[in-house]
Amino acid sequence: MKKILITGASGFLGWHLCQLAKQEWEVYGTYSANFIALPGIKILPVNLTDFQDLKRLFNDIDPNAVIHTAAQSQPNYCQSHPQESQTINVTASCNIAGLCADYAIPCAFTSTDLVFDGLNAPYKETDSVSPVNIYGEQKVMAETGMLELYPMTAVCRMPLMFGMETPTAKSFMQPFIQTLKEGKELKLFTDEFRTPASGITAAKGILLALEKINGYIHLGGKERISRYDFGKLLVEVFQLPETGLKSCQQQDVKMAAPRPADVSLDSTKAFALGYKPLPIKSELEKILKI
Ligand SMILES: NC(=O)c1ccc[n+]([C@@H]2O[C@H](COP(=O)([O-])OP(=O)(O)OC[C@H]3O[C@@H](n4cnc5c(N)ncnc54)[C@H](OP(=O)(O)O)[C@@H]3O)[C@@H](O)[C@H]2O)c1
C-alpha cells in the first residue's frame, strides 16, 4: 500500500479523512496537543511550525502523498493572535508544499470559503479573493505561497463542515445540540449563508481532489442555507426541544473576527469530478444513525 501523511488527524476533518483513507492507503496521521489513538493508523506527534520536526517527519515516513488539514481554524483566535496563527496557517503550509515539491508527490491543502468577502456569492474558483478577517487573509497567503512553491498542489476550499463528534474534536453542531438539549437559548443568524458539507463528504472530496486537481477546487455542499435554518433542520432531525431556538442577525453579535454574510461556494467543478454531497437533511439523518 502507498503511504499518505495526513496532518491534523486529531482535528475534526483530519479524523474523518484518516477513517476514509485507510481503506486505500497506509495512513500516517499527526497530532500536536491532543493525542488520539486511531485503529489501523500510525499516529505521530509533531509541531508543524518547527521546520526540523517537519523535515524529520517527511524523512521518516517517505510519504507518497500528503493532505495538510492542520491549522489554527478558529477565526476569532487568529484575529487576536495573528503572529502565532500565521506560523501554522501560513509558514507551515508553505513548508509542507516545498517538501511535497522536493518529494514530487501529490499534495492537498484545506483552505476555506472565508477567502471571500461574502458580497458576491456563489463563488467560483476563478473569482477574486477578498478576505474580511485575518484567518481568511492567512489562508489566501497559504494558497498563494503553496501554489508558487508547488503548482501541483490541490487547494481545496472547504465550506462550513458538520458531523459527528470525534474523540478529540467537535463540529459547530455539537454545541448547538447541547444548548437546545439543556433548554437554553440558541440565537442563530438568519442573514449568514453557507453551503455546508458533512465531514465524511468533505473528506471524500479531498481524496478526489488529491488525485485529480492541480490548483483550486471548491468543495461546498449542494444547498445554500442560513445558520438559523440549519438549526431548524437539527431540531427536526435530532428531535430537539425547539423553544430555545431564536433568530438573530450578524450585527446583533460582536465577535473579534468580522464575518462575511454569504460565502456560498459554487462547486460545479467538483460535482463534475464525482463529488456528491447529499441534501443536508439526509446527511444529518445519516449522522444520527451512526
Ligand atoms: N471546520 C470547518 O468548518 C472548516 C471550514 C473551512 C475550512 N476549514 C479548514 O479545514 C481544516 C480542518 O479543520 P478542522 O475544523 O478539522 O480543524 P480542527 O478540528 O481545529 O483541527 C486542527 C488540527 O490542527 C492541528 N494543529 C494545530 N496547530 C498545530 C501545530 N502547530 N502543529 C501540528 N498540528 C497542529 C491540531 O492538533 P491538536 O488538536 O492535536 O493540537 C488539530 O489536529 C483546517 O485547515 C481549517 O482551516 C475548516
The ligand as an ORCA input file, in Angstrom:
! r2SCAN-3c Opt
* xyz 0 1
  N     -14.312     23.105     10.378
  C     -14.761     23.850      9.392
  O     -15.989     24.094      9.282
  C     -13.801     24.396      8.342
  C     -14.311     25.209      7.322
  C     -13.448     25.653      6.316
  C     -12.107     25.290      6.354
  N     -11.625     24.522      7.373
  C     -10.216     24.134      7.345
  O     -10.145     22.698      7.327
  C      -9.036     22.230      8.112
  C      -9.518     21.306      9.200
  O     -10.409     21.999     10.063
  P     -10.901     21.330     11.416
  O     -12.159     22.003     11.813
  O     -10.843     19.866     11.297
  O      -9.755     21.818     12.425
  P      -9.576     21.467     13.949
  O     -10.614     20.493     14.412
  O      -9.447     22.770     14.677
  O      -8.157     20.696     13.994
  C      -6.976     21.381     13.779
  C      -5.847     20.362     13.734
  O      -4.610     21.070     13.538
  C      -3.663     20.591     14.468
  N      -2.674     21.632     14.755
  C      -2.906     22.908     15.127
  N      -1.715     23.544     15.329
  C      -0.743     22.636     15.062
  C       0.686     22.668     15.075
  N       1.379     23.777     15.403
  N       1.374     21.549     14.754
  C       0.731     20.421     14.433
  N      -0.618     20.323     14.384
  C      -1.343     21.419     14.695
  C      -4.478     20.208     15.682
  O      -3.755     19.325     16.510
  P      -4.058     19.204     18.110
  O      -5.539     19.355     18.303
  O      -3.556     17.824     18.445
  O      -3.279     20.288     18.752
  C      -5.690     19.551     15.008
  O      -5.363     18.222     14.681
  C      -8.327     23.477      8.598
  O      -7.298     23.788      7.698
  C      -9.405     24.558      8.570
  O      -8.842     25.824      8.427
  C     -12.444     24.067      8.367
*
